[in-house]
Amino acid sequence: MPASRRPNIASHAGIKVAVDRFAVLVRQLREKRGLTRAQLAQLIMASETTIENIEYGKTRPSFEILIALSDVLRASPSYLLSWDEKEQSLGRGTTDNLGTDCPPVRAV
């Protein structure tokens, strides 16, 4: 399909709500863990500006950043994306629903 005929899913109202909810959850969990933006940025090997932009809903994280945030904030990606209401941890020393170890992941 030509680019001019593709729907602009980024402008969909549901996407904006999801990004806003993600931003709130990241900020709340960061504060709950007692981390500053600078500390969180260092832990996931990102810039403080990246964290700030995520928390203000100005940008959506890459897959790598999402996984790193999930690990450091000890919340499943599903919870961060509001697909799951439970704050499930898939971080250090836990297993996912397949029973395999889930090692810590850092953004590159």
N, C-alpha and C positions, 0 to 999 in steps of 0.2 A: 504494500500500500504506500503511495507517495506520502512524503512527510506532511504535505499540506492537508491531507485527508485523515491523518491519524488523530484520534482524540487526545486532547491534552489532559492526561490523567493527573498531572501535578496540580492542576487547578481545581480538581474535584474536591468538594467540601469535606468529604470523608478523610482525605489525605491530610488536610489542614488540621482537623480534629486529632488525628492520630499523631501528627508531628507535635502538636501542642501538648498532648497527654504524655508523649515520650519525654519531652523537655521537662515537664513537671516531675515525672518519676525520676529522671536522672538527677535533678537538683535535690529532690527529697532524699533519695538514697545516698547521694554524696554527703549531704549534711548529716544524715543518720549515722554514717560510718565515720563522721568526724574529719572529713577530708576537705581541704580547700580546693579550688579549681586548679591551682598550680600543682598540688600534690596528685590529684587525679590525673592530670595531663602527664605528669612524669611517670606515673605507674602504667599508663597505657601507651606511653611513647608517642604522645600527640602534643600539640601546642595548647597553651592556656586559651588562646583565641578560639580554637576548635571546640573546647569544652564550653566556653561562653556562648558561642554561636549555637551549639546544640541546646543548651539550657534556655536560650531565648527563642528557640524554634526557628532560627534563621537558616539552619542547614540540617540536612539529614545525614546520619553517619554512614560511612562505608560498612560493608559487612565485617571487615576486620576490626573496626572501631566498635561496632555493636558487640562482637564477641568479647573483645577486651573489656568493655564496660560491664558486660554481664559477669565476667570473671571477677573483676575488682570490686564491683558493687554487690556481688554475691546474690544475683537475681537472674533468673532464666531469661533468655532472649524473648521468649513468649510473654513473660510478664512485662518486660520493658516495652514491648510492642503492643501491650494491652490485649493480647490474644488469650491470656490466662489471668485469672484474678488472683491466683496464689503467687506469693513471692518465693518461688522455688529456686533454690541454689543449685547450680551445676558446677560449682567451683571446686576448689581443692578438697580432696578426700571424699568426694561424693560420687555417686554414679548416676547416669541418666537412666531412662526407662528401659534401655536395652541391657543394662547391667555392666556396661563397659566403663572403665575409668575415664574421667573427663579431665585431662591435664590443663593447667593454666595456659592461656593463650595471650600473647601480647601482639598489639598492632605493629606492623612493620612500617 
